[in-house]
């Protein structure tokens, strides 16, 4: 793949753009990065998710991921503008069983503590309220995941309730559309 083709791939289907990031739909070409992301035990420690066993399994997951088609939004690939590196994902999800829209993010460990999750999540809240007219957006985290909880607070969510999260003690934070003036 030439550098121009790589750049086109990295920026394809850009959904959101922030100062430092592009957010775009995942494609099967992201399988290796998704595999690497979910292979780090520290990255998935508080998620309740299992690691992908192979790159092929990650590819199958991405090919079957239908949130974009079903709802028009989903968990988007986070790409750093300057380097074109895949940092992880951030985005919105609808849970019909709970009738909730939630914000989620997962970044490779080497990109932690640099403000990327906060930057991407703020942009996702904005599109959720303005483009998709979501009345409220929640964020869920295990109680032990203080870094994720700090991101939820930084982007304007407030504590709602305690709730099990992947069979662990968890918390739910919320922001309502009317509160989005800080976004």
OpenMM code with the backbone's topology and positions (N, CA, C; nanometers):
from openmm import Vec3, app, unit

residues = "UNK UNK UNK UNK UNK UNK UNK UNK UNK UNK UNK UNK UNK UNK UNK UNK UNK UNK UNK UNK UNK UNK UNK UNK UNK UNK UNK UNK UNK UNK UNK UNK UNK UNK UNK UNK UNK UNK UNK UNK UNK UNK UNK UNK UNK UNK UNK UNK UNK UNK UNK UNK UNK UNK UNK UNK UNK UNK UNK UNK UNK UNK UNK UNK UNK UNK UNK UNK UNK UNK UNK UNK UNK UNK UNK UNK UNK UNK UNK UNK UNK UNK UNK UNK UNK UNK UNK UNK UNK UNK UNK UNK UNK UNK UNK UNK UNK UNK UNK UNK UNK UNK UNK UNK UNK UNK UNK UNK UNK UNK UNK UNK UNK UNK UNK UNK UNK UNK UNK UNK UNK UNK UNK UNK UNK UNK UNK UNK UNK UNK UNK UNK UNK UNK UNK UNK UNK UNK UNK UNK UNK UNK UNK UNK UNK UNK UNK UNK UNK UNK UNK UNK UNK UNK UNK UNK UNK UNK UNK UNK UNK UNK UNK UNK UNK UNK UNK UNK UNK UNK UNK UNK UNK UNK UNK UNK UNK UNK UNK UNK UNK UNK UNK".split()
positions = [
    Vec3(0.0853, -0.1169, 0.0000),
    Vec3(0.0000, 0.0000, 0.0000),
    Vec3(0.0901, 0.1235, 0.0000),
    Vec3(0.0674, 0.2133, -0.0931),
    Vec3(0.1478, 0.3356, -0.1007),
    Vec3(0.1100, 0.4281, 0.0146),
    Vec3(0.1936, 0.5276, 0.0405),
    Vec3(0.1646, 0.6207, 0.1502),
    Vec3(0.0367, 0.7000, 0.1231),
    Vec3(0.0105, 0.7341, -0.0030),
    Vec3(-0.1141, 0.8039, -0.0363),
    Vec3(-0.2356, 0.7145, -0.0133),
    Vec3(-0.2238, 0.5862, -0.0505),
    Vec3(-0.3330, 0.4921, -0.0280),
    Vec3(-0.3553, 0.4718, 0.1219),
    Vec3(-0.2456, 0.4657, 0.1971),
    Vec3(-0.2556, 0.4480, 0.3414),
    Vec3(-0.3262, 0.5677, 0.4039),
    Vec3(-0.2909, 0.6878, 0.3620),
    Vec3(-0.3540, 0.8087, 0.4138),
    Vec3(-0.5034, 0.8091, 0.3810),
    Vec3(-0.5384, 0.7712, 0.2600),
    Vec3(-0.6794, 0.7635, 0.2207),
    Vec3(-0.7529, 0.6633, 0.3086),
    Vec3(-0.6916, 0.5466, 0.3331),
    Vec3(-0.7523, 0.4440, 0.4187),
    Vec3(-0.7717, 0.4979, 0.5600),
    Vec3(-0.6684, 0.5615, 0.6144),
    Vec3(-0.6742, 0.6096, 0.7523),
    Vec3(-0.7848, 0.7133, 0.7710),
    Vec3(-0.8113, 0.7945, 0.6672),
    Vec3(-0.9088, 0.9029, 0.6793),
    Vec3(-1.0458, 0.8684, 0.6204),
    Vec3(-1.0619, 0.7479, 0.5678),
    Vec3(-1.1880, 0.7141, 0.5028),
    Vec3(-1.3048, 0.7229, 0.6005),
    Vec3(-1.4171, 0.7676, 0.5494),
    Vec3(-1.5408, 0.7770, 0.6268),
    Vec3(-1.5216, 0.8542, 0.7564),
    Vec3(-1.4497, 0.9666, 0.7508),
    Vec3(-1.4304, 1.0472, 0.8708),
    Vec3(-1.5668, 1.0969, 0.9179),
    Vec3(-1.5972, 1.0680, 1.0422),
    Vec3(-1.7241, 1.1061, 1.1029),
    Vec3(-1.7061, 1.2358, 1.1816),
    Vec3(-1.5979, 1.2420, 1.2550),
    Vec3(-1.5691, 1.3560, 1.3418),
    Vec3(-1.4246, 1.3973, 1.3259),
    Vec3(-1.4000, 1.5229, 1.3491),
    Vec3(-1.2634, 1.5727, 1.3479),
    Vec3(-1.2479, 1.6670, 1.4664),
    Vec3(-1.1417, 1.6484, 1.5424),
    Vec3(-1.1094, 1.7372, 1.6529),
    Vec3(-0.9746, 1.8008, 1.6223),
    Vec3(-0.9227, 1.8741, 1.7155),
    Vec3(-0.7935, 1.9398, 1.6953),
    Vec3(-0.6837, 1.8399, 1.6594),
    Vec3(-0.6826, 1.7243, 1.7286),
    Vec3(-0.5735, 1.6282, 1.7087),
    Vec3(-0.6166, 1.4962, 1.6468),
    Vec3(-0.7463, 1.4756, 1.6286),
    Vec3(-0.7961, 1.3425, 1.5948),
    Vec3(-0.8955, 1.3418, 1.4789),
    Vec3(-0.9013, 1.2265, 1.4128),
    Vec3(-1.0106, 1.1899, 1.3229),
    Vec3(-1.0804, 1.0715, 1.3867),
    Vec3(-1.2110, 1.0676, 1.3792),
    Vec3(-1.2861, 0.9494, 1.4169),
    Vec3(-1.3587, 0.9022, 1.2927),
    Vec3(-1.3460, 0.7743, 1.2632),
    Vec3(-1.4060, 0.7179, 1.1424),
    Vec3(-1.4570, 0.5784, 1.1733),
    Vec3(-1.5387, 0.5274, 1.0808),
    Vec3(-1.5882, 0.3906, 1.0970),
    Vec3(-1.4718, 0.2920, 1.0905),
    Vec3(-1.4844, 0.1871, 1.1681),
    Vec3(-1.3885, 0.0771, 1.1581),
    Vec3(-1.4132, 0.0009, 1.0288),
    Vec3(-1.3073, -0.0569, 0.9755),
    Vec3(-1.3184, -0.1462, 0.8605),
    Vec3(-1.2419, -0.2739, 0.8933),
    Vec3(-1.2561, -0.3716, 0.8080),
    Vec3(-1.1834, -0.4963, 0.8318),
    Vec3(-1.0324, -0.4740, 0.8310),
    Vec3(-0.9859, -0.3669, 0.7662),
    Vec3(-0.8432, -0.3362, 0.7638),
    Vec3(-0.7911, -0.2959, 0.9023),
    Vec3(-0.8813, -0.2679, 0.9958),
    Vec3(-0.8427, -0.2333, 1.1325),
    Vec3(-0.8257, -0.3568, 1.2216),
    Vec3(-0.8413, -0.4741, 1.1656),
    Vec3(-0.8408, -0.5966, 1.2465),
    Vec3(-0.7129, -0.6132, 1.3283),
    Vec3(-0.5981, -0.5891, 1.2675),
    Vec3(-0.4733, -0.6074, 1.3420),
    Vec3(-0.4658, -0.5099, 1.4597),
    Vec3(-0.5033, -0.3849, 1.4369),
    Vec3(-0.5016, -0.2876, 1.5467),
    Vec3(-0.6035, -0.3234, 1.6543),
    Vec3(-0.7211, -0.3680, 1.6158),
    Vec3(-0.8220, -0.4089, 1.7136),
    Vec3(-0.7717, -0.5279, 1.7948),
    Vec3(-0.7047, -0.6197, 1.7284),
    Vec3(-0.6462, -0.7354, 1.7964),
    Vec3(-0.5416, -0.6891, 1.8981),
    Vec3(-0.4522, -0.6003, 1.8569),
    Vec3(-0.3470, -0.5504, 1.9463),
    Vec3(-0.4094, -0.4776, 2.0658),
    Vec3(-0.5081, -0.3920, 2.0388),
    Vec3(-0.5758, -0.3174, 2.1449),
    Vec3(-0.6337, -0.4115, 2.2495),
    Vec3(-0.7079, -0.5112, 2.2039),
    Vec3(-0.7754, -0.6023, 2.2972),
    Vec3(-0.6864, -0.7138, 2.3491),
    Vec3(-0.5612, -0.7173, 2.3079),
    Vec3(-0.4685, -0.8177, 2.3590),
    Vec3(-0.3949, -0.7700, 2.4835),
    Vec3(-0.4046, -0.6429, 2.5138),
    Vec3(-0.3359, -0.5873, 2.6302),
    Vec3(-0.4243, -0.6064, 2.7533),
    Vec3(-0.3805, -0.6894, 2.8482),
    Vec3(-0.4629, -0.7145, 2.9670),
    Vec3(-0.4977, -0.5880, 3.0456),
    Vec3(-0.4084, -0.4900, 3.0454),
    Vec3(-0.4373, -0.3651, 3.1170),
    Vec3(-0.5465, -0.2854, 3.0467),
    Vec3(-0.5512, -0.2911, 2.9142),
    Vec3(-0.6515, -0.2179, 2.8377),
    Vec3(-0.7905, -0.2755, 2.8621),
    Vec3(-0.8019, -0.4065, 2.8680),
    Vec3(-0.9349, -0.4673, 2.8834),
    Vec3(-0.9676, -0.5054, 3.0284),
    Vec3(-0.8805, -0.4696, 3.1205),
    Vec3(-0.8972, -0.5059, 3.2617),
    Vec3(-1.0355, -0.4719, 3.3165),
    Vec3(-1.0865, -0.3545, 3.2845),
    Vec3(-1.2133, -0.3081, 3.3406),
    Vec3(-1.3295, -0.3158, 3.2425),
    Vec3(-1.3164, -0.3946, 3.1371),
    Vec3(-1.4206, -0.3965, 3.0352),
    Vec3(-1.5162, -0.5141, 3.0454),
    Vec3(-1.4702, -0.6233, 3.1016),
    Vec3(-1.5505, -0.7450, 3.1005),
    Vec3(-1.5403, -0.8196, 2.9691),
    Vec3(-1.4610, -0.7668, 2.8743),
    Vec3(-1.4432, -0.8295, 2.7433),
    Vec3(-1.3262, -0.9266, 2.7464),
    Vec3(-1.3342, -1.0250, 2.6602),
    Vec3(-1.2226, -1.1170, 2.6392),
    Vec3(-1.1361, -1.0644, 2.5255),
    Vec3(-1.0115, -1.1053, 2.5265),
    Vec3(-0.9222, -1.0711, 2.4150),
    Vec3(-0.9663, -1.1478, 2.2910),
    Vec3(-0.9388, -1.0879, 2.1746),
    Vec3(-0.9536, -1.1652, 2.0518),
    Vec3(-0.8429, -1.2694, 2.0522),
    Vec3(-0.8734, -1.3885, 2.0067),
    Vec3(-0.7716, -1.4947, 2.0045),
    Vec3(-0.6787, -1.4811, 1.8849),
    Vec3(-0.7310, -1.4240, 1.7764),
    Vec3(-0.6518, -1.4083, 1.6543),
    Vec3(-0.6917, -1.2789, 1.5844),
    Vec3(-0.6085, -1.2376, 1.4906),
    Vec3(-0.6436, -1.1222, 1.4078),
    Vec3(-0.7681, -1.1533, 1.3259),
    Vec3(-0.7788, -1.2765, 1.2815),
    Vec3(-0.8964, -1.3177, 1.2037),
    Vec3(-1.0251, -1.3030, 1.2853),
    Vec3(-1.0192, -1.3363, 1.4147),
    Vec3(-1.1367, -1.3199, 1.5012),
    Vec3(-1.1734, -1.1714, 1.5138),
    Vec3(-1.0732, -1.0857, 1.5247),
    Vec3(-1.0989, -0.9409, 1.5290),
    Vec3(-1.1626, -0.8948, 1.3983),
    Vec3(-1.1119, -0.9459, 1.2872),
    Vec3(-1.1664, -0.9104, 1.1561),
    Vec3(-1.3129, -0.9525, 1.1447),
    Vec3(-1.3440, -1.0735, 1.1886),
    Vec3(-1.4827, -1.1217, 1.1857),
    Vec3(-1.5736, -1.0328, 1.2704),
    Vec3(-1.5243, -0.9922, 1.3876),
    Vec3(-1.6019, -0.9030, 1.4734),
    Vec3(-1.6320, -0.7724, 1.4001),
    Vec3(-1.5299, -0.7140, 1.3392),
    Vec3(-1.5480, -0.5867, 1.2685),
    Vec3(-1.6420, -0.6014, 1.1493),
    Vec3(-1.6338, -0.7129, 1.0782),
    Vec3(-1.7223, -0.7350, 0.9643),
    Vec3(-1.8679, -0.7525, 1.0081),
    Vec3(-1.8896, -0.8095, 1.1255),
    Vec3(-2.0254, -0.8326, 1.1753),
    Vec3(-2.0813, -0.7132, 1.2525),
    Vec3(-1.9960, -0.6172, 1.2859),
    Vec3(-2.0392, -0.5009, 1.3642),
    Vec3(-2.1404, -0.4213, 1.2816),
    Vec3(-2.2642, -0.4139, 1.3290),
    Vec3(-2.3699, -0.3531, 1.2483),
    Vec3(-2.4286, -0.2253, 1.3072),
    Vec3(-2.3680, -0.1711, 1.4097),
    Vec3(-2.4223, -0.0519, 1.4747),
    Vec3(-2.4283, 0.0673, 1.3792),
    Vec3(-2.3281, 0.0818, 1.2918),
    Vec3(-2.3287, 0.1932, 1.1962),
    Vec3(-2.4514, 0.1843, 1.1061),
    Vec3(-2.4758, 0.0645, 1.0545),
    Vec3(-2.5874, 0.0451, 0.9613),
    Vec3(-2.7218, 0.0533, 1.0339),
    Vec3(-2.7301, -0.0032, 1.1522),
    Vec3(-2.8559, -0.0074, 1.2259),
    Vec3(-2.8957, 0.1287, 1.2821),
    Vec3(-2.7989, 0.1996, 1.3412),
    Vec3(-2.8317, 0.3238, 1.4125),
    Vec3(-2.7700, 0.4503, 1.3515),
    Vec3(-2.6719, 0.4341, 1.2638),
    Vec3(-2.6064, 0.5511, 1.2045),
    Vec3(-2.4862, 0.5997, 1.2829),
    Vec3(-2.4584, 0.5364, 1.3941),
    Vec3(-2.3442, 0.5714, 1.4782),
    Vec3(-2.2904, 0.4443, 1.5409),
    Vec3(-2.1804, 0.4570, 1.6123),
    Vec3(-2.1221, 0.3403, 1.6769),
    Vec3(-1.9905, 0.3746, 1.7427),
    Vec3(-1.9098, 0.2729, 1.7621),
    Vec3(-1.7763, 0.2908, 1.8182),
    Vec3(-1.6829, 0.3154, 1.6999),
    Vec3(-1.6256, 0.4359, 1.6944),
    Vec3(-1.5436, 0.4760, 1.5808),
    Vec3(-1.3950, 0.4617, 1.6093),
    Vec3(-1.3185, 0.4324, 1.5059),
    Vec3(-1.1729, 0.4271, 1.5167),
    Vec3(-1.1222, 0.5678, 1.5448),
    Vec3(-1.0288, 0.5795, 1.6377),
    Vec3(-0.9672, 0.7076, 1.6717),
    Vec3(-0.8284, 0.7101, 1.6079),
    Vec3(-0.8077, 0.8079, 1.5197),
    Vec3(-0.6831, 0.8209, 1.4445),
    Vec3(-0.6188, 0.9548, 1.4789),
    Vec3(-0.4925, 0.9525, 1.5165),
    Vec3(-0.4197, 1.0764, 1.5443),
    Vec3(-0.3847, 1.1432, 1.4117),
    Vec3(-0.4209, 1.2704, 1.3973),
    Vec3(-0.3971, 1.3425, 1.2721),
    Vec3(-0.2489, 1.3505, 1.2372),
    Vec3(-0.1676, 1.3877, 1.3331),
    Vec3(-0.0265, 1.4141, 1.3073),
    Vec3(0.0476, 1.2913, 1.2557),
    Vec3(0.0215, 1.1764, 1.3159),
    Vec3(0.0957, 1.0540, 1.2822),
    Vec3(0.0157, 0.9554, 1.1988),
    Vec3(-0.1169, 0.9736, 1.1944),
    Vec3(-0.2089, 0.8784, 1.1308),
    Vec3(-0.2142, 0.7452, 1.2059),
    Vec3(-0.1696, 0.7430, 1.3306),
    Vec3(-0.1721, 0.6211, 1.4111),
    Vec3(-0.3127, 0.5912, 1.4613),
    Vec3(-0.3460, 0.4632, 1.4657),
    Vec3(-0.4695, 0.4147, 1.5255),
    Vec3(-0.4482, 0.4150, 1.6765),
    Vec3(-0.5297, 0.4912, 1.7491),
    Vec3(-0.5140, 0.5015, 1.8943),
    Vec3(-0.6061, 0.4068, 1.9691),
    Vec3(-0.7177, 0.3716, 1.9071),
    Vec3(-0.8186, 0.2892, 1.9725),
    Vec3(-0.9543, 0.3241, 1.9167),
    Vec3(-1.0554, 0.3254, 2.0024),
    Vec3(-1.1887, 0.3613, 1.9565),
    Vec3(-1.2602, 0.4470, 2.0602),
    Vec3(-1.3603, 0.5179, 2.0120),
    Vec3(-1.4473, 0.5984, 2.0972),
    Vec3(-1.5781, 0.6141, 2.0211),
    Vec3(-1.6863, 0.6172, 2.0933),
    Vec3(-1.8118, 0.6388, 2.0234),
    Vec3(-1.9334, 0.6118, 2.1082),
    Vec3(-2.0437, 0.6039, 2.0391),
    Vec3(-2.1752, 0.5912, 2.1001),
    Vec3(-2.2350, 0.4548, 2.0695),
    Vec3(-2.3171, 0.4081, 2.1607),
    Vec3(-2.3830, 0.2789, 2.1424),
    Vec3(-2.5243, 0.2900, 2.1971),
    Vec3(-2.6173, 0.2273, 2.1292),
    Vec3(-2.7533, 0.2193, 2.1803),
    Vec3(-2.7757, 0.0789, 2.2347),
    Vec3(-2.8253, 0.0712, 2.3577),
    Vec3(-2.8594, -0.0569, 2.4206),
    Vec3(-3.0106, -0.0650, 2.4304),
    Vec3(-3.0768, -0.1369, 2.3364),
    Vec3(-3.2234, -0.1404, 2.3369),
    Vec3(-3.2813, -0.2001, 2.4650),
    Vec3(-3.2123, -0.2982, 2.5254),
    Vec3(-3.2632, -0.3607, 2.6476),
    Vec3(-3.2718, -0.2612, 2.7637),
    Vec3(-3.1844, -0.1604, 2.7632),
    Vec3(-3.1851, -0.0577, 2.8674),
    Vec3(-3.2455, 0.0737, 2.8178),
    Vec3(-3.2714, 0.0814, 2.6875),
    Vec3(-3.3154, 0.2044, 2.6223),
    Vec3(-3.2222, 0.3205, 2.6583),
    Vec3(-3.0908, 0.2937, 2.6423),
    Vec3(-2.9887, 0.3929, 2.6768),
    Vec3(-2.8901, 0.4097, 2.5627),
    Vec3(-2.8432, 0.5332, 2.5487),
    Vec3(-2.7302, 0.5640, 2.4619),
    Vec3(-2.6103, 0.5787, 2.5539),
    Vec3(-2.4998, 0.5136, 2.5193),
    Vec3(-2.3834, 0.5295, 2.6052),
    Vec3(-2.2606, 0.5724, 2.5266),
    Vec3(-2.1714, 0.6390, 2.5977),
    Vec3(-2.0423, 0.6808, 2.5444),
    Vec3(-1.9391, 0.5801, 2.5950),
    Vec3(-1.8505, 0.5397, 2.5065),
    Vec3(-1.7452, 0.4474, 2.5461),
    Vec3(-1.6165, 0.4816, 2.4746),
    Vec3(-1.5059, 0.4374, 2.5293),
    Vec3(-1.3750, 0.4643, 2.4715),
    Vec3(-1.2781, 0.3578, 2.5194),
    Vec3(-1.1833, 0.3289, 2.4338),
    Vec3(-1.0772, 0.2327, 2.4673),
    Vec3(-0.9561, 0.2702, 2.3826),
    Vec3(-0.8477, 0.3031, 2.4489),
    Vec3(-0.7262, 0.3431, 2.3787),
    Vec3(-0.6100, 0.2527, 2.4148),
    Vec3(-0.5186, 0.2388, 2.3214),
    Vec3(-0.3961, 0.1652, 2.3496),
    Vec3(-0.3229, 0.2355, 2.4637),
    Vec3(-0.2608, 0.1566, 2.5491),
    Vec3(-0.1992, 0.2071, 2.6710),
    Vec3(-0.1000, 0.3203, 2.6455),
    Vec3(-0.0261, 0.3146, 2.5365),
    Vec3(0.0746, 0.4182, 2.5122),
    Vec3(0.0120, 0.5543, 2.4837),
    Vec3(-0.1205, 0.5600, 2.4648),
    Vec3(-0.1892, 0.6864, 2.4407),
    Vec3(-0.2708, 0.7333, 2.5610),
    Vec3(-0.2590, 0.6637, 2.6730),
    Vec3(-0.3293, 0.7038, 2.7932),
    Vec3(-0.2677, 0.8327, 2.8493),
    Vec3(-0.3465, 0.9049, 2.9255),
    Vec3(-0.3023, 1.0235, 3.0009),
    Vec3(-0.2498, 1.1355, 2.9113),
    Vec3(-0.3036, 1.1452, 2.7906),
    Vec3(-0.2643, 1.2522, 2.6992),
    Vec3(-0.3851, 1.3340, 2.6525),
    Vec3(-0.5008, 1.3072, 2.7128),
    Vec3(-0.6207, 1.3834, 2.6807),
    Vec3(-0.6964, 1.3356, 2.5578),
    Vec3(-0.6505, 1.2272, 2.4943),
    Vec3(-0.7170, 1.1797, 2.3724),
    Vec3(-0.8584, 1.1280, 2.3997),
    Vec3(-0.8770, 1.0521, 2.5082),
    Vec3(-1.0106, 0.9986, 2.5378),
    Vec3(-1.1085, 1.1126, 2.5632),
    Vec3(-1.0658, 1.2119, 2.6384),
    Vec3(-1.1519, 1.3261, 2.6672),
    Vec3(-1.1861, 1.4016, 2.5393),
    Vec3(-1.0873, 1.4262, 2.4563),
    Vec3(-1.1081, 1.4993, 2.3311),
    Vec3(-1.2054, 1.4261, 2.2386),
    Vec3(-1.1840, 1.2965, 2.2225),
    Vec3(-1.2712, 1.2175, 2.1359),
    Vec3(-1.4123, 1.2069, 2.1942),
    Vec3(-1.4207, 1.1850, 2.3246),
    Vec3(-1.5516, 1.1679, 2.3883),
    Vec3(-1.6345, 1.2964, 2.3824),
    Vec3(-1.5720, 1.4123, 2.3991),
    Vec3(-1.6458, 1.5391, 2.3873),
    Vec3(-1.7074, 1.5518, 2.2483),
    Vec3(-1.6309, 1.5175, 2.1470),
    Vec3(-1.6822, 1.5250, 2.0093),
    Vec3(-1.7976, 1.4275, 1.9890),
    Vec3(-1.7890, 1.3108, 2.0497),
    Vec3(-1.8964, 1.2120, 2.0373),
    Vec3(-2.0238, 1.2591, 2.1067),
    Vec3(-2.0097, 1.3221, 2.2226),
    Vec3(-2.1283, 1.3774, 2.2890),
    Vec3(-2.1953, 1.4816, 2.2000),
    Vec3(-2.1141, 1.5669, 2.1418),
    Vec3(-2.1684, 1.6732, 2.0567),
    Vec3(-2.2482, 1.6164, 1.9399),
    Vec3(-2.1921, 1.5178, 1.8705),
    Vec3(-2.2643, 1.4597, 1.7573),
    Vec3(-2.3869, 1.3822, 1.8050),
    Vec3(-2.3777, 1.3199, 1.9215),
    Vec3(-2.4924, 1.2475, 1.9758),
    Vec3(-2.6110, 1.3390, 2.0014),
    Vec3(-2.5835, 1.4551, 2.0596),
    Vec3(-2.6910, 1.5495, 2.0886),
    Vec3(-2.7367, 1.6251, 1.9645),
    Vec3(-2.6428, 1.6737, 1.8865),
    Vec3(-2.6783, 1.7628, 1.7753),
    Vec3(-2.7244, 1.6900, 1.6500),
    Vec3(-2.6574, 1.5827, 1.6130),
    Vec3(-2.6938, 1.5134, 1.4891),
    Vec3(-2.7946, 1.4019, 1.5123),
    Vec3(-2.7786, 1.3293, 1.6232),
    Vec3(-2.8647, 1.2132, 1.6472),
    Vec3(-2.9758, 1.2422, 1.7485),
    Vec3(-2.9788, 1.3641, 1.8008),
    Vec3(-3.0856, 1.4096, 1.8899),
    Vec3(-3.1098, 1.3154, 2.0084),
    Vec3(-3.0035, 1.2647, 2.0653),
    Vec3(-3.0154, 1.1775, 2.1821),
    Vec3(-3.0579, 1.2617, 2.3020),
    Vec3(-3.1580, 1.2176, 2.3771),
    Vec3(-3.2045, 1.2980, 2.4912),
    Vec3(-3.1066, 1.2968, 2.6088),
    Vec3(-3.0344, 1.1860, 2.6237),
    Vec3(-2.9366, 1.1725, 2.7318),
    Vec3(-2.8342, 1.0676, 2.6894),
    Vec3(-2.7153, 1.0809, 2.7435),
    Vec3(-2.6087, 0.9843, 2.7157),
    Vec3(-2.5480, 0.9453, 2.8495),
    Vec3(-2.5312, 0.8149, 2.8689),
    Vec3(-2.4702, 0.7650, 2.9918),
    Vec3(-2.3289, 0.7156, 2.9639),
    Vec3(-2.2538, 0.7060, 3.0690),
    Vec3(-2.1231, 0.6425, 3.0657),
    Vec3(-2.1175, 0.5437, 3.1802),
    Vec3(-2.0683, 0.4257, 3.1527),
    Vec3(-2.0614, 0.3211, 3.2547),
    Vec3(-1.9154, 0.2860, 3.2794),
    Vec3(-1.8840, 0.2566, 3.4035),
    Vec3(-1.7473, 0.2155, 3.4365),
    Vec3(-1.7497, 0.1301, 3.5627),
    Vec3(-1.6527, 0.0424, 3.5724),
    Vec3(-1.6350, -0.0290, 3.6983),
    Vec3(-1.5846, 0.0716, 3.8010),
    Vec3(-1.6265, 0.0549, 3.9261),
    Vec3(-1.5880, 0.1479, 4.0321),
    Vec3(-1.4364, 0.1639, 4.0428),
    Vec3(-1.3635, 0.0575, 4.0181),
    Vec3(-1.2168, 0.0607, 4.0296),
    Vec3(-1.1506, 0.1400, 3.9175),
    Vec3(-1.2220, 0.1646, 3.8092),
    Vec3(-1.1632, 0.2295, 3.6920),
    Vec3(-1.1700, 0.3820, 3.7073),
    Vec3(-1.0871, 0.4332, 3.7961),
    Vec3(-1.0914, 0.5761, 3.8276),
    Vec3(-1.0523, 0.6628, 3.7079),
    Vec3(-0.9646, 0.6150, 3.6218),
    Vec3(-0.9248, 0.6946, 3.5041),
    Vec3(-1.0438, 0.7155, 3.4111),
    Vec3(-1.1221, 0.6127, 3.3886),
    Vec3(-1.2398, 0.6246, 3.3023),
    Vec3(-1.3447, 0.7150, 3.3665),
    Vec3(-1.3616, 0.7031, 3.4957),
    Vec3(-1.4574, 0.7878, 3.5670),
    Vec3(-1.4152, 0.9340, 3.5559),
    Vec3(-1.2861, 0.9619, 3.5648),
    Vec3(-1.2370, 1.0998, 3.5502),
    Vec3(-1.2705, 1.1554, 3.4118),
    Vec3(-1.2583, 1.0724, 3.3084),
    Vec3(-1.2942, 1.1175, 3.1735),
    Vec3(-1.4430, 1.1517, 3.1682),
    Vec3(-1.5272, 1.0660, 3.2241),
    Vec3(-1.6712, 1.0934, 3.2253),
    Vec3(-1.7012, 1.2268, 3.2937),
    Vec3(-1.6334, 1.2531, 3.4043),
    Vec3(-1.6543, 1.3791, 3.4755),
    Vec3(-1.6019, 1.4977, 3.3947),
    Vec3(-1.4863, 1.4818, 3.3299),
    Vec3(-1.4282, 1.5909, 3.2502),
    Vec3(-1.5175, 1.6306, 3.1336),
    Vec3(-1.5909, 1.5353, 3.0782),
    Vec3(-1.6768, 1.5664, 2.9632),
    Vec3(-1.8172, 1.6090, 3.0056),
    Vec3(-1.8374, 1.6243, 3.1361),
    Vec3(-1.9617, 1.6839, 3.1847),
    Vec3(-2.0683, 1.5904, 3.2361),
    Vec3(-2.0385, 1.4605, 3.2462),
    Vec3(-2.1379, 1.3687, 3.2984),
    Vec3(-2.1392, 1.3752, 3.4506),
    Vec3(-2.2553, 1.3487, 3.5094),
    Vec3(-2.2733, 1.3494, 3.6544),
    Vec3(-2.3151, 1.2108, 3.7006),
    Vec3(-2.2775, 1.1777, 3.8233),
    Vec3(-2.3124, 1.0474, 3.8803),
    Vec3(-2.4631, 1.0275, 3.8800),
    Vec3(-2.5068, 0.9115, 3.8326),
    Vec3(-2.6486, 0.8762, 3.8309),
    Vec3(-2.6783, 0.7687, 3.9341),
    Vec3(-2.6039, 0.6553, 3.9248),
    Vec3(-2.6343, 0.5436, 4.0138),
    Vec3(-2.5225, 0.4404, 4.0106),
    Vec3(-2.5288, 0.3515, 4.1083),
    Vec3(-2.4424, 0.2350, 4.1066),
    Vec3(-2.5164, 0.1256, 4.0309),
    Vec3(-2.4424, 0.0489, 3.9516),
    Vec3(-2.5025, -0.0578, 3.8725),
    Vec3(-2.3926, -0.1579, 3.8403),
    Vec3(-2.4260, -0.2849, 3.8384),
    Vec3(-2.3262, -0.3848, 3.8011),
    Vec3(-2.2728, -0.3569, 3.6617),
    Vec3(-2.1448, -0.3765, 3.6455),
    Vec3(-2.0765, -0.3522, 3.5190),
    Vec3(-1.9904, -0.4754, 3.4920),
    Vec3(-2.0321, -0.5555, 3.3938),
    Vec3(-1.9615, -0.6809, 3.3631),
    Vec3(-1.9446, -0.7641, 3.4904),
    Vec3(-2.0530, -0.7738, 3.5670),
    Vec3(-2.0589, -0.8517, 3.6899),
    Vec3(-1.9642, -0.8012, 3.7982),
    Vec3(-1.9320, -0.6729, 3.7939),
    Vec3(-1.8508, -0.6075, 3.8958),
    Vec3(-1.9258, -0.4833, 3.9425),
    Vec3(-1.8847, -0.4312, 4.0586),
    Vec3(-1.9458, -0.3077, 4.1060),
    Vec3(-1.9140, -0.1970, 4.0076),
    Vec3(-2.0180, -0.1288, 3.9627),
    Vec3(-1.9981, -0.0238, 3.8642),
    Vec3(-2.0760, 0.1008, 3.8984),
    Vec3(-2.0501, 0.2026, 3.8182),
    Vec3(-2.1195, 0.3303, 3.8324),
    Vec3(-2.1693, 0.3733, 3.6951),
    Vec3(-2.2757, 0.4507, 3.6979),
    Vec3(-2.3313, 0.5074, 3.5756),
    Vec3(-2.3354, 0.6587, 3.5939),
    Vec3(-2.2848, 0.7273, 3.4935),
    Vec3(-2.2879, 0.8735, 3.4888),
    Vec3(-2.3783, 0.9135, 3.3727),
    Vec3(-2.4317, 1.0350, 3.3764),
    Vec3(-2.5271, 1.0772, 3.2735),
    Vec3(-2.5125, 1.2263, 3.2417),
    Vec3(-2.5448, 1.2604, 3.1191),
    Vec3(-2.5592, 1.3992, 3.0775),
    Vec3(-2.6844, 1.4054, 2.9905),
    Vec3(-2.7668, 1.5073, 3.0136),
    Vec3(-2.8889, 1.5270, 2.9356),
    Vec3(-2.8637, 1.6304, 2.8270),
    Vec3(-2.9414, 1.6217, 2.7219),
    Vec3(-2.9243, 1.7136, 2.6096),
    Vec3(-2.9286, 1.8587, 2.6550),
    Vec3(-3.0159, 1.8908, 2.7438),
    Vec3(-3.0274, 2.0287, 2.7902),
    Vec3(-2.8990, 2.0756, 2.8608),
    Vec3(-2.8184, 1.9801, 2.9077),
    Vec3(-2.6934, 2.0131, 2.9768),
    Vec3(-2.5765, 2.0306, 2.8816),
    Vec3(-2.6001, 2.0151, 2.7501),
    Vec3(-2.4891, 2.0080, 2.6561),
    Vec3(-2.4266, 2.1438, 2.6219),
    Vec3(-2.4632, 2.2482, 2.6924),
    Vec3(-2.4066, 2.3787, 2.6631),
    Vec3(-2.2553, 2.3862, 2.6872),
    Vec3(-2.2009, 2.2938, 2.7629),
    Vec3(-2.0566, 2.2914, 2.7898),
    Vec3(-1.9792, 2.2150, 2.6848),
    Vec3(-2.0469, 2.1557, 2.5896),
    Vec3(-1.9800, 2.0711, 2.4907),
    Vec3(-1.9242, 2.1557, 2.3788),
] * unit.nanometer
topology = app.Topology()
chain = topology.addChain("A")
for resn in residues:
    res = topology.addResidue(resn, chain)
    for name in ("N", "CA", "C"):
        topology.addAtom(name, app.Element.getBySymbol(name[0]), res)
